[in-house]
Amino acid sequence: MSASARLSTKYQISIPKAVREEQHWEAGQEFVFIPKGKGVLVIPVPELQQLAGLAKGAKRDGFRDRKDRF
């Protein structure tokens, strides 16, 4: 799908209806903007109940810490 929008003088963008419907985005939903090179990822912030059970079965030992990353 290809859709475009224009940044208003108030720095607002209207998300095209086709994109909203495909992604099931609702009015009032919160989003995070993640810079990626010359673009930006727009990702909805999950609600707390969507995160329930996310780490089920995760091991508490043997995790990587930031100091061992490249």
C-alpha positions in Angstrom: 0.0 0.0 0.0 1.2 3.4 -0.9 -0.2 6.5 0.8 1.1 10.0 1.5 0.2 12.9 3.7 1.4 16.5 4.1 2.8 18.1 7.2 0.5 21.1 8.2 1.7 24.5 9.3 0.9 23.3 12.9 3.2 20.3 12.3 0.4 17.8 12.2 -0.1 14.9 9.8 -3.4 13.2 9.1 -3.0 9.4 8.7 -4.7 8.2 5.5 -7.9 6.2 6.2 -6.6 3.2 4.3 -3.6 3.0 6.6 -5.7 3.5 9.7 -8.1 0.7 8.7 -5.3 -1.7 7.7 -3.5 -1.2 11.0 -6.6 -1.1 13.1 -5.6 2.3 14.6 -8.1 4.2 16.7 -8.6 7.8 17.6 -6.8 8.6 20.9 -4.3 5.8 20.5 -0.7 6.6 21.6 2.3 6.2 19.3 6.0 6.3 19.6 8.3 7.7 16.9 11.6 6.0 16.4 14.2 7.7 14.1 15.7 5.3 11.5 18.2 6.8 9.1 16.4 9.4 7.1 13.0 8.1 8.1 10.9 7.4 11.2 9.1 4.3 12.4 5.6 5.0 13.8 4.6 2.3 16.2 1.5 2.1 18.5 2.3 1.9 22.2 0.9 -1.4 23.5 -1.6 -1.3 26.3 -0.6 -2.9 29.6 -2.9 -5.9 29.1 -1.3 -6.6 25.8 2.0 -7.2 27.5 0.7 -9.8 30.0 2.6 -13.0 29.6 5.1 -11.6 27.2 8.1 -13.0 29.2 6.5 -16.2 30.2 9.1 -19.0 30.3 12.0 -16.6 30.1 15.2 -17.6 31.9 16.4 -15.4 34.7 20.1 -16.3 34.2 22.4 -16.1 31.2 20.9 -12.9 29.8 23.1 -10.5 27.8 23.9 -7.2 29.4 24.9 -4.0 27.5 28.5 -4.4 28.4 28.9 -7.5 26.2 27.3 -5.9 23.1 29.3 -4.7 20.1 
